[in-house]
Amino acid sequence: MALGVVMGRLAIGRMLMQKVDLDRFQTSGILGTGADYEVRAAVDQETGKQVVLKRPVPQMISRGMHVSTEERTDRTIQVLEQIGQTNENLVPMVGYTERAIHDQFYGDSLGQEYRVIVEERAKGIPLMVGDMRARITGVPTGVGQNLFALHPLLRPPDRAPFAVHEQLLTLEESFIQIGYILLDLRPQNLFYQPSTGHITVVDCGDLVSVDGEPDRRGRPPRDIHDFCLEMLKFYATPRTPPEAAADYRDPYGQRPVVNFLEELDEMAAAFGETDEPVRTAALDMIARVHDRSYTDLAGFRQDLNSYLTAVDQRDDDLEGMEQMRLAWGEALNWLKEDHWNKYLFDAEVELAAYDR
């Protein structure tokens, strides 16, 4: 990329990024807690916009064990300044605080310094609900992933069948252009708007250099193939569309990637039981990821699109499709339940295109 373009992006990013004072925000409750961050809803009293405040998990802060999360935060800020926050599939960052003790604002007594990131609230629903409490209370935590990414049987007439995949590929390209690979693109980190098919990534903290970085545990440096593995693990399945709505409830491939080669071996075994041409398309991709033989994202994009085309054609030819679509529609109606009101999601508006 030309130096002038890079510098232009840097300039744009620095105009948008700013340090903020937490007193500017009025909190309204915890939205969720992940492995690294606690996320709270808030209102920006200067602009009236709904935002989220992200800080390291309080239990980690109190024990002084949040150093790695702080490093992740700093790197996220650095890369967003480079990319300029112009990507429509990234949630915009409002700003970030100084590293300080924020006990008074949060009403606790952690006694440790940390930085808080402030982002606009993403519109839509998470493709997977990561909050364990939701699973306990019976929320269909995997319904978004299953309906809109894995089995998009019903969709508006102008919607491509696998729009989620295309947007993820395009987003990844934008990071590669500035020298990074974005990872941890699990469904809980993606918000989806059914009315438009638009995705928003709400966590871009897991970044590695395209030049490769040594792994602390002696594994090969993570590279583009780790992104490919995530795409296959979370957004591809050997399963055909369910005939019962209940099968849309639970997430698919919900555990994080633990062992690169073992994950691929399990995928190969599962796809080995599927019919042609889906089997060959999937196994060819898995083999190339296993051998780390993709030289760029374009090759993987081509192979993934061939696989998705085979899946779409297979689904069109399946017997029992009428029942599968009925099950799909029944599962879609779960998004009208009260749980989804906690998000910036109006079910009546977002699902209107599916009522035709």
Summary of the structure (lengths in Angstrom):
residues: 356
radius of gyration: 20.8
end to end distance: 45.6
largest distance: 61.9
contacts: 1057
relative contact order: 0.11
helix: 46%
strand: 15%
